Amino acid sequence: MNEAAGQFSTGVEAALAEAPRAPAFIVTLYGDVVEPRGGMLWMGSLIECCAVHGLNESLVRTAVSRLVGAGRLEGVRIGRKSYYRLSDAARGEFREAARLLFSPPAAPEDWLLCLSETLRETEPPDPWARLSPNVAMAPNNDDVAPLDGVLMRAKHLEGHGDLHALAHETWRLDEVALAYERFLERHSGLLDRLEGDAPLSPSVALALRLRLVHDYRHAALSDPRLPRAACPQDWPAERARQLFVSAYVGLSAPAEAFVGTQFLSPDGALAARNEETERRLFQLKREAAT
């Protein structure tokens, strides 16, 4: 993996300028690379991969230990080597995150309202937001869990009330927009680099794709995915999505070739490609073509 460090002066330095937080990055690595290929990775492969991103062996081992203690990773020792996989709970969480990354649902067009006296005693979960002591509101996304109480669908009537102001205040859209803008700033050079004459090495392509996924995942998971009419006119989510899709597709061929030679499981090298990775790429290519 040391080969990658010498190639970061090629116009994509911003994508790898800052070391990520080790525990969160390790979960990203597992979700993007390891989980769709069987779920288990040798600690040595993990350490080598993280080193490219400014995370030394001590940081990685500490992060893995904490993730195991938190029930996010599970370890298996085979001979003198240690292997780790996502726990069932973490696997379920990343499966939901993977849906937003690779097969996001269409933006909702209306809202859910819940009237319940129990809201006075408990804070509603995201993306539900309390409007009054016994009324909560959420975008009508198909993955929003209903609350106990009287549940209704609602549609905003144009010209009645300032929906933008309500959404801005209630769902902290400034913070979400900032996450998307940071993603765009950090990774905007990728497309020019991919269109250049000099090809990226497999190791660099994987490093860039992991950071792409890591940063986009952070922004997308913070997004309440409101109806478009509630978002500011210059809402950056669409631009961020287009960049993510194009860059992920462009980086995947060399990145996956590297996975197939350098990432080890108890059964040998992980597959460069399999049915799940092909499905993800097919979904993104189809999205890019629309």
SERO-4910 file (N, C-alpha, C, O; in steps of 0.05 Angstrom, whole numbers):
BEGIN
 pado doro    nc1    nc2    nc3   cac1   cac2   cac3    cc1    cc2    cc3    oc1    oc2    oc3
  Met    A     16    -24      0      0      0      0     17     25      0      6     47     -5
  Asn    A     43     23      5     60     47      6     61     61    -22     66     85    -23
  Glu    A     56     46    -43     55     58    -70     36     81    -72     41    100    -86
  Ala    A     14     79    -57     -6    100    -59      4    127    -49     -3    148    -61
  Ala    A     19    127    -28     28    152    -16     43    169    -35     41    194    -33
  Gly    A     58    158    -54     73    173    -73     57    184    -95     67    200   -111
  Gln    A     31    177    -98     15    186   -120     -6    206   -112    -23    213   -129
  Phe    A     -5    216    -88    -26    234    -79    -20    263    -88    -36    281    -81
  Ser    A      1    268   -103      7    294   -113     -3    297   -142     10    309   -159
  Thr    A    -26    285   -148    -36    284   -175    -63    298   -178    -79    291   -195
  Gly    A    -68    318   -161    -92    334   -163   -115    324   -147   -137    334   -149
  Val    A   -110    304   -129   -132    294   -113   -124    294    -83   -135    279    -67
  Glu    A   -105    312    -76    -95    313    -49   -118    319    -29   -118    309     -7
  Ala    A   -137    336    -38   -158    344    -19   -174    321     -9   -184    321     13
  Ala    A   -177    300    -26   -194    277    -18   -182    262      5   -196    248     20
  Leu    A   -156    265      9   -142    249     30   -126    267     49   -107    258     62
  Ala    A   -133    293     50   -117    312     64   -117    308     94    -97    312    108
  Glu    A   -140    299    105   -142    296    134   -147    267    141   -163    253    128
  Ala    A   -134    257    162   -139    230    171   -167    228    183   -175    245    198
  Pro    A   -182    208    175   -209    204    187   -207    193    215   -186    184    224
  Arg    A   -230    194    229   -231    181    255   -230    151    251   -245    140    235
  Ala    A   -212    137    265   -207    109    259   -231     91    262   -236     75    243
  Pro    A   -247     92    284   -269     74    286   -290     77    263   -299     57    252
  Ala    A   -297    102    257   -316    106    235   -306     97    208   -320     86    192
  Phe    A   -280    102    203   -268     95    178   -267     64    175   -272     54    153
  Ile    A   -261     51    196   -260     21    195   -287     10    189   -289     -9    173
  Val    A   -308     21    200   -335     12    194   -341     17    164   -353      1    151
  Thr    A   -333     41    154   -336     46    125   -322     25    108   -333     15     89
  Leu    A   -297     19    115   -281      0    100   -295    -28    100   -297    -41     79
  Tyr    A   -305    -36    123   -319    -61    123   -345    -61    106   -350    -79     92
  Gly    A   -360    -39    109   -385    -37     94   -381    -36     64   -396    -48     49
  Asp    A   -360    -22     55   -356    -20     26   -341    -43     14   -348    -52     -8
  Val    A   -321    -53     28   -303    -73     16   -307   -101     27   -309   -121     11
  Val    A   -310   -104     53   -309   -131     65   -336   -144     66   -339   -167     59
  Glu    A   -356   -130     76   -382   -142     80   -394   -154     54   -403   -177     55
  Pro    A   -393   -140     31   -404   -153      7   -388   -176     -3   -396   -190    -23
  Arg    A   -364   -182      8   -347   -203     -1   -344   -225     20   -324   -239     20
  Gly    A   -362   -228     38   -361   -249     58   -358   -240     86   -364   -255    104
  Gly    A   -349   -216     90   -351   -204    117   -327   -206    135   -328   -194    157
  Met    A   -305   -221    128   -284   -224    147   -257   -216    135   -252   -221    111
  Leu    A   -240   -202    151   -215   -191    141   -193   -195    161   -197   -193    185
  Trp    A   -169   -202    151   -145   -204    167   -137   -177    178   -138   -157    164
  Met    A   -129   -177    204   -120   -152    217    -97   -139    202    -96   -114    200
  Gly    A    -79   -155    191    -57   -144    176    -66   -128    151    -55   -107    146
  Ser    A    -86   -138    137    -96   -123    114   -109    -97    123   -106    -77    110
  Leu    A   -123    -98    145   -136    -74    156   -115    -53    163   -119    -30    157
  Ile    A    -94    -62    176    -73    -43    184    -60    -30    160    -55     -6    159
  Glu    A    -54    -46    140    -41    -36    116    -59    -16    101    -50      5     92
  Cys    A    -85    -22     99   -103     -4     86   -106     23    101   -105     44     89
  Cys    A   -108     21    127   -112     46    143    -87     63    143    -89     87    147
  Ala    A    -63     51    140    -38     67    140    -38     87    118    -27    109    122
  Val    A    -50     81     95    -51    100     73    -67    125     80    -63    146     69
  His    A    -85    122     99   -102    144    107    -93    159    132   -108    173    145
  Gly    A    -67    154    140    -56    168    162    -62    155    189    -59    169    210
  Leu    A    -72    130    190    -79    117    214    -58     95    220    -56     75    205
  Asn    A    -42     99    240    -20     80    246    -31     55    259    -54     53    267
  Glu    A    -13     35    262    -22      9    273    -34     11    301    -54     -2    307
  Ser    A    -22     28    318    -32     31    345    -60     42    345    -77     33    360
  Leu    A    -65     63    328    -93     74    326   -112     53    316   -135     51    326
  Val    A   -104     37    297   -122     17    286   -128     -5    307   -151    -12    310
  Arg    A   -108    -14    321   -113    -35    341   -131    -25    363   -148    -39    373
  Thr    A   -126      0    372   -143     12    392   -172     15    383   -190      9    398
  Ala    A   -175     24    358   -202     28    347   -216      1    345   -240     -1    351
  Val    A   -202    -20    335   -214    -46    333   -223    -56    360   -245    -67    364
  Ser    A   -206    -53    380   -212    -62    408   -238    -48    417   -255    -60    430
  Arg    A   -240    -22    412   -263     -7    421   -288    -15    405   -310    -17    417
  Leu    A   -285    -21    380   -308    -30    364   -318    -58    373   -342    -63    373
  Val    A   -299    -74    381   -307   -101    392   -321    -96    418   -342   -109    423
  Gly    A   -311    -79    436   -323    -74    461   -351    -62    459   -368    -66    475
  Ala    A   -355    -46    437   -381    -34    432   -400    -52    418   -423    -44    412
  Gly    A   -391    -76    411   -409    -95    397   -412    -89    367   -431    -98    355
  Arg    A   -392    -75    356   -393    -68    327   -377    -88    310   -384    -93    287
  Leu    A   -356    -99    322   -339   -118    308   -337   -144    325   -340   -143    350
  Glu    A   -332   -166    312   -327   -192    325   -301   -204    314   -296   -203    290
  Gly    A   -285   -214    332   -259   -225    324   -258   -255    325   -271   -268    342
  Val    A   -242   -266    307   -236   -295    307   -206   -299    303   -194   -286    286
  Arg    A   -194   -316    319   -166   -322    317   -162   -349    304   -173   -369    313
  Ile    A   -146   -349    282   -141   -374    268   -110   -376    266    -97   -361    251
  Gly    A    -99   -395    281    -70   -397    282    -59   -372    296    -67   -366    318
  Arg    A    -41   -359    283    -28   -335    294    -41   -309    284    -32   -287    290
  Lys    A    -62   -312    267    -74   -288    255   -101   -283    266   -116   -301    273
  Ser    A   -108   -257    268   -134   -248    278   -150   -237    255   -140   -222    238
  Tyr    A   -175   -245    254   -194   -236    233   -218   -223    246   -225   -230    268
  Tyr    A   -229   -203    233   -252   -189    244   -274   -186    224   -269   -184    200
  Arg    A   -299   -185    234   -322   -181    217   -341   -163    232   -340   -159    257
  Leu    A   -360   -150    217   -381   -134    230   -399   -152    247   -405   -175    239
  Ser    A   -408   -142    269   -428   -156    285   -455   -156    270   -458   -140    251
  Asp    A   -473   -172    278   -500   -172    266   -513   -145    267   -525   -136    248
  Ala    A   -510   -132    290   -523   -105    293   -510    -85    274   -524    -70    261
  Ala    A   -484    -85    273   -470    -66    255   -476    -72    226   -478    -54    209
  Arg    A   -478    -98    220   -484   -106    192   -511    -96    184   -515    -87    161
  Gly    A   -531    -97    202   -557    -87    196   -557    -57    191   -571    -47    174
  Glu    A   -542    -43    208   -541    -14    205   -528     -6    178   -538     12    164
  Phe    A   -506    -20    171   -494    -12    146   -510    -21    122   -508     -9    101
  Arg    A   -526    -42    125   -544    -50    103   -563    -27     96   -569    -22     73
  Glu    A   -573    -14    118   -591      9    113   -575     32    100   -585     46     82
  Ala    A   -550     37    110   -534     58     98   -527     51     69   -527     69     52
  Ala    A   -522     26     63   -516     18     36   -539     24     17   -535     30     -6
  Arg    A   -563     21     27   -587     27     11   -587     56      2   -593     63    -21
  Leu    A   -579     74     21   -578    103     14   -555    108     -6   -558    126    -23
  Leu    A   -533     93     -3   -511     98    -21   -515     87    -49   -510    100    -69
  Phe    A   -526     63    -51   -527     49    -77   -555     47    -89   -557     42   -113
  Ser    A   -575     50    -74   -602     48    -85   -621     67    -69   -640     57    -57
  Pro    A   -616     93    -70   -632    111    -53   -661    113    -63   -666    113    -88
  Pro    A   -680    115    -45   -708    119    -53   -712    147    -65   -697    165    -59
  Ala    A   -734    150    -80   -741    176    -90   -748    195    -67   -757    186    -46
  Ala    A   -743    221    -71   -750    240    -51   -780    240    -46   -796    237    -64
  Pro    A   -788    242    -20   -817    242    -15   -830    268    -25   -817    288    -29
  Glu    A   -856    266    -28   -871    289    -38   -889    301    -16   -899    323    -19
  Asp    A   -893    287      6   -910    297     27   -899    290     54   -875    282     57
  Trp    A   -915    292     75   -906    291    103   -923    272    119   -945    264    111
  Leu    A   -912    264    142   -927    249    162   -931    267    186   -912    281    195
  Leu    A   -954    266    198   -960    280    223   -969    260    243   -985    242    237
  Cys    A   -960    262    268   -969    245    289   -979    262    312   -965    280    322
  Leu    A  -1003    256    322  -1015    269    345  -1016    248    367  -1029    228    365
  Ser    A  -1002    254    389  -1000    234    411   -992    248    437   -974    265    437
  Glu    A  -1006    241    458   -999    252    484   -973    240    495   -960    252    512
  Thr    A   -965    217    484   -939    205    493   -915    222    485   -894    219    496
  Leu    A   -919    239    464   -897    256    455   -889    275    477   -866    286    477
  Arg    A   -907    281    496   -900    299    517   -878    287    535   -864    302    549
  Glu    A   -876    261    535   -858    247    554   -832    237    541   -812    231    555
  Thr    A   -832    235    514   -808    223    500   -801    241    477   -817    254    465
  Glu    A   -775    241    470   -765    255    447   -768    237    422   -758    215    423
  Pro    A   -781    247    401   -785    229    378   -758    224    364   -740    241    364
  Pro    A   -754    200    352   -729    194    338   -727    209    311   -748    216    300
  Asp    A   -703    213    302   -699    224    275   -711    206    254   -710    181    257
  Pro    A   -723    217    233   -724    246    226   -750    259    237   -756    282    228
  Trp    A   -764    247    255   -787    260    268   -777    285    283   -756    285    295
  Ala    A   -793    306    281   -787    331    295   -812    340    309   -834    340    298
  Arg    A   -809    349    334   -831    358    350   -839    386    341   -822    404    340
  Leu    A   -865    390    335   -875    416    328   -889    429    352   -889    454    354
  Ser    A   -900    413    369   -913    423    394   -911    400    414   -903    378    407
  Pro    A   -920    404    439   -917    382    458   -929    355    450   -919    335    459
  Asn    A   -950    355    434   -962    330    427   -964    326    396   -980    309    387
  Val    A   -949    341    381   -949    338    351   -921    335    341   -903    351    348
  Ala    A   -916    315    324   -890    312    311   -894    309    281   -916    301    272
  Met    A   -874    315    266   -875    316    237   -850    303    225   -828    305    236
  Ala    A   -853    288    203   -831    275    190   -836    274    160   -859    274    151
  Pro    A   -814    273    144   -818    269    115   -830    241    111   -823    222    126
  Asn    A   -846    238     91   -860    212     86   -842    194     70   -848    186     47
  Asn    A   -819    187     82   -801    167     70   -810    139     77   -822    135     99
  Asp    A   -804    119     60   -814     92     65   -800     79     89   -809     58     98
  Asp    A   -777     90     98   -763     77    120   -767     92    146   -753     87    166
  Val    A   -786    111    147   -792    125    172   -811    108    189   -833    102    180
  Ala    A   -802    101    213   -819     85    230   -842    102    241   -837    124    251
  Pro    A   -866     92    241   -889    108    252   -887    109    282   -877     91    295
  Leu    A   -897    131    293   -899    134    322   -926    125    332   -945    124    317
  Asp    A   -927    119    357   -953    112    369   -970    137    371   -961    158    381
  Gly    A   -995    135    361  -1012    158    362  -1029    159    337  -1029    140    321
  Val    A  -1042    182    332  -1058    186    308  -1039    195    286  -1028    217    288
  Leu    A  -1037    179    265  -1018    184    243  -1033    194    219  -1053    182    211
  Met    A  -1024    215    207  -1037    227    183  -1016    235    162   -993    241    169
  Arg    A  -1024    235    137  -1008    246    115  -1016    274    111  -1039    281    113
  Ala    A   -996    291    104  -1002    319    100   -986    329     76   -964    320     70
  Lys    A   -998    348     61   -985    361     39   -986    391     43  -1006    402     50
  His    A   -963    403     38   -961    432     42   -976    446     19   -972    440     -4
  Leu    A   -993    466     26  -1007    481      6   -990    506     -1   -985    522     17
  Glu    A   -983    509    -26   -965    531    -34   -978    557    -27  -1002    561    -30
  Gly    A   -961    575    -18   -971    602    -11   -981    605     17   -990    626     25
  His    A   -981    583     32   -991    583     60   -969    576     79   -962    552     82
  Gly    A   -957    596     92   -936    591    111   -909    588     97   -907    581     74
  Asp    A   -887    593    112   -860    591    102   -848    564    108   -837    559    129
  Leu    A   -852    545     89   -842    518     93   -812    517     94   -801    502    110
  His    A   -798    534     79   -769    534     80   -759    541    108   -741    529    118
  Ala    A   -771    562    119   -762    570    146   -768    549    167   -751    544    184
  Leu    A   -790    536    165   -797    514    184   -777    491    181   -767    481    202
  Ala    A   -771    483    157   -753    461    152   -725    468    161   -711    452    174
  His    A   -717    492    155   -690    501    162   -686    501    193   -665    492    202
  Glu    A   -705    510    207   -703    511    236   -706    484    249   -692    477    268
  Thr    A   -724    468    238   -732    443    251   -712    421    246   -706    404    264
  Trp    A   -700    420    222   -682    397    215   -653    406    212   -637    391    201
  Arg    A   -646    430    221   -618    439    221   -605    436    193   -584    424    191
  Leu    A   -619    446    173   -609    442    146   -583    456    140   -568    447    122
  Asp    A   -575    476    156   -549    488    152   -527    468    157   -507    467    142
  Glu    A   -530    451    177   -510    431    183   -508    410    162   -486    401    154
  Val    A   -531    402    151   -532    382    130   -519    393    105   -503    379     92
  Ala    A   -526    418     98   -515    430     74   -485    433     76   -470    428     57
  Leu    A   -475    439    100   -446    442    105   -432    415    100   -410    414     89
  Ala    A   -444    393    109   -432    366    105   -430    360     75   -410    349     66
  Tyr    A   -451    367     60   -451    362     31   -430    380     18   -415    371      0
  Glu    A   -428    405     26   -409    424     14   -381    415     19   -363    417      2
  Arg    A   -375    405     43   -349    395     50   -342    371     32   -319    369     23
  Phe    A   -361    354     28   -357    331     11   -350    340    -17   -331    330    -30
  Leu    A   -365    359    -28   -361    369    -55   -333    382    -57   -319    378    -76
  Glu    A   -326    398    -37   -300    412    -38   -277    392    -37   -257    395    -51
  Arg    A   -280    371    -21   -259    352    -17   -255    333    -41   -233    325    -46
  His    A   -277    327    -55   -275    307    -75   -280    317   -104   -282    301   -122
  Ser    A   -283    343   -107   -290    354   -134   -268    349   -154   -274    348   -178
  Gly    A   -243    346   -146   -222    341   -164   -221    313   -176   -205    307   -194
  Leu    A   -237    295   -165   -235    267   -173   -243    263   -203   -231    248   -217
  Leu    A   -264    277   -211   -274    272   -238   -253    281   -259   -249    267   -279
  Asp    A   -240    304   -254   -219    313   -273   -196    293   -273   -185    287   -294
  Arg    A   -190    282   -249   -168    263   -248   -175    237   -263   -158    225   -276
  Leu    A   -200    229   -261   -209    204   -274   -210    208   -305   -206    189   -319
  Glu    A   -214    232   -313   -215    238   -342   -188    244   -354   -185    247   -378
  Gly    A   -167    245   -337   -140    251   -347   -128    228   -361   -139    206   -362
  Asp    A   -105    233   -373    -91    212   -389    -77    191   -372    -76    168   -379
  Ala    A    -67    200   -348    -52    181   -331    -72    165   -314    -86    176   -298
  Pro    A    -72    138   -317    -90    122   -300    -81    121   -271    -58    123   -265
  Leu    A   -101    119   -253    -95    115   -225    -86     86   -220    -97     68   -232
  Ser    A    -67     83   -202    -60     55   -195    -83     43   -179    -99     58   -167
  Pro    A    -84     17   -178   -106      4   -162   -106     12   -133   -127     16   -121
  Ser    A    -82     15   -121    -81     22    -92    -92     50    -87   -106     54    -68
  Val    A    -85     69   -105    -95     96   -102   -125     97   -107   -139    111    -93
  Ala    A   -134     83   -127   -162     83   -133   -179     73   -109   -200     84   -103
  Leu    A   -169     52    -96   -184     42    -73   -183     62    -50   -204     67    -37
  Ala    A   -160     75    -45   -158     95    -24   -178    118    -29   -192    126    -11
  Leu    A   -179    127    -54   -198    149    -60   -227    140    -58   -244    156    -49
  Arg    A   -233    116    -66   -260    107    -65   -269    104    -36   -292    110    -29
  Leu    A   -252     94    -19   -259     91     10   -265    118     22   -284    120     37
  Arg    A   -249    138     16   -254    165     27   -279    177     15   -294    191     29
  Leu    A   -284    172    -10   -309    181    -23   -333    170     -8   -351    185     -1
  Val    A   -333    144     -3   -355    131     11   -357    142     39   -379    147     49
  His    A   -335    144     53   -334    153     81   -347    180     84   -364    185    101
  Asp    A   -339    199     67   -349    227     69   -377    229     59   -393    244     71
  Tyr    A   -384    215     38   -412    217     28   -431    204     47   -453    214     52
  Arg    A   -423    182     59   -440    168     78   -446    186    102   -469    187    111
  His    A   -426    201    111   -430    219    134   -451    240    126   -469    246    142
  Ala    A   -449    252    103   -468    273     94   -496    261     90   -515    272     99
  Ala    A   -497    238     76   -523    227     69   -538    217     94   -563    220     95
  Leu    A   -524    207    113   -538    197    137   -547    221    155   -565    217    171
  Ser    A   -536    244    151   -545    267    166   -569    281    153   -582    298    165
  Asp    A   -575    274    128   -596    286    112   -623    274    120   -627    250    117
  Pro    A   -642    291    129   -669    280    135   -685    273    111   -706    261    113
  Arg    A   -675    279     87   -688    273     61   -717    284     61   -736    269     59
  Leu    A   -718    310     62   -744    323     62   -755    325     33   -739    323     14
  Pro    A   -781    330     30   -791    337      3   -775    360     -8   -768    379      6
  Arg    A   -770    359    -34   -752    379    -47   -763    408    -42   -747    426    -40
  Ala    A   -789    411    -41   -801    438    -38   -793    450    -12   -795    475     -9
  Ala    A   -785    434      8   -777    445     34   -748    453     36   -740    466     55
  Cys    A   -732    446     16   -703    451     17   -697    477      3   -712    486    -14
  Pro    A   -675    489     10   -666    514     -3   -662    510    -33   -658    488    -42
  Gln    A   -664    531    -48   -662    529    -77   -634    519    -86   -632    504   -105
  Asp    A   -614    527    -71   -587    518    -78   -578    493    -61   -554    490    -55
  Trp    A   -597    476    -55   -591    453    -39   -570    435    -52   -573    428    -75
  Pro    A   -548    429    -38   -525    415    -51   -528    385    -53   -510    372    -63
  Ala    A   -549    373    -43   -551    344    -42   -550    332    -70   -537    311    -74
  Glu    A   -563    345    -90   -563    333   -117   -535    333   -129   -527    314   -142
  Arg    A   -520    355   -125   -493    357   -136   -475    336   -123   -458    324   -136
  Ala    A   -478    333    -97   -462    314    -82   -468    285    -92   -450    269    -95
  Arg    A   -493    280    -96   -501    253   -106   -489    248   -133   -479    226   -138
  Gln    A   -490    267   -151   -479    263   -178   -449    258   -177   -439    241   -191
  Leu    A   -435    273   -160   -407    268   -157   -401    241   -146   -383    227   -155
  Phe    A   -416    233   -125   -411    206   -113   -415    184   -133   -398    166   -136
  Val    A   -437    185   -148   -443    164   -167   -422    162   -189   -411    141   -195
  Ser    A   -415    185   -201   -395    185   -223   -368    176   -213   -354    160   -226
  Ala    A   -359    186   -190   -332    179   -180   -331    150   -171   -311    137   -176
  Tyr    A   -352    140   -158   -351    113   -149   -349     94   -173   -334     75   -172
  Val    A   -365     99   -193   -364     82   -217   -336     84   -230   -325     63   -238
  Gly    A   -326    108   -232   -300    111   -245   -277     99   -231   -257     90   -243
  Leu    A   -278     97   -204   -256     86   -188   -258     56   -185   -238     44   -177
  Ser    A   -281     44   -190   -286     17   -181   -269     -5   -195   -260    -24   -182
  Ala    A   -264     -2   -221   -250    -24   -234   -222    -27   -223   -215    -49   -215
  Pro    A   -205     -6   -221   -179    -10   -209   -180    -16   -179   -164    -31   -169
  Ala    A   -199     -3   -165   -201     -8   -136   -207    -37   -130   -195    -48   -112
  Glu    A   -225    -49   -145   -233    -76   -139   -211    -96   -148   -209   -118   -136
  Ala    A   -196    -89   -167   -173   -106   -175   -153   -107   -151   -141   -128   -146
  Phe    A   -149    -85   -137   -131    -85   -114   -142   -101    -91   -127   -116    -78
  Val    A   -168    -99    -87   -180   -115    -65   -175   -145    -70   -169   -160    -52
  Gly    A   -178   -153    -95   -175   -181   -102   -147   -192    -99   -143   -216   -101
  Thr    A   -127   -175    -94   -100   -185    -91    -88   -179    -63    -70   -193    -55
  Gln    A    -98   -160    -49    -86   -151    -24   -102   -154      1    -91   -151     23
  Phe    A   -128   -160      0   -145   -162     23   -150   -192     29   -161   -206     13
  Leu    A   -141   -201     53   -141   -229     59   -162   -236     80   -166   -222    100
  Ser    A   -176   -258     74   -195   -270     93   -184   -298    101   -162   -305     91
  Pro    A   -197   -313    119   -187   -339    126   -185   -358    101   -171   -378    102
  Asp    A   -201   -352     80   -201   -370     57   -183   -360     35   -184   -371     12
  Gly    A   -167   -339     40   -149   -328     19   -158   -300     12   -171   -286     28
  Ala    A   -150   -291    -11   -156   -264    -20   -186   -261    -24   -200   -279    -33
  Leu    A   -196   -237    -16   -224   -231    -22   -229   -230    -52   -210   -224    -67
  Ala    A   -253   -236    -60   -259   -234    -89   -257   -205    -98   -266   -187    -84
  Ala    A   -246   -201   -122   -246   -174   -133   -274   -165   -139   -281   -142   -133
  Arg    A   -291   -183   -149   -319   -177   -155   -336   -201   -148   -326   -224   -149
  Asn    A   -360   -196   -141   -380   -218   -138   -407   -207   -144   -410   -184   -153
  Glu    A   -427   -223   -139   -455   -215   -147   -463   -189   -133   -476   -172   -145
  Glu    A   -456   -186   -108   -464   -162    -93   -450   -137   -103   -463   -117   -107
  Thr    A   -424   -139   -108   -410   -115   -118   -419   -108   -146   -421    -84   -153
  Glu    A   -425   -128   -162   -436   -122   -189   -463   -109   -187   -470    -92   -204
  Arg    A   -479   -118   -168   -506   -106   -165   -504    -76   -158   -518    -60   -169
  Arg    A   -486    -70   -139   -482    -42   -131   -474    -25   -155   -485     -4   -160
  Leu    A   -454    -35   -171   -445    -20   -194   -467    -17   -215   -469      5   -227
  Phe    A   -482    -38   -219   -504    -36   -239   -524    -15   -231   -533      1   -248
  Gln    A   -531    -13   -205   -550      7   -196   -539     35   -200   -554     53   -208
  Leu    A   -513     39   -194   -502     66   -197   -500     73   -227   -505     96   -234
  Lys    A   -492     55   -243   -490     60   -272   -517     67   -284   -519     85   -300
  Arg    A   -537     53   -275   -564     59   -284   -573     86   -275   -586    101   -291
  Glu    A   -566     93   -250   -573    120   -241   -558    141   -256   -570    162   -263
  Ala    A   -533    137   -263   -517    157   -277   -528    161   -305   -525    183   -317
  Ala    A   -541    141   -316   -551    142   -344   -578    156   -346   -586    163   -368
  Thr    A   -591    161   -324   -618    173   -325   -616    204   -324   -636    217   -325
***
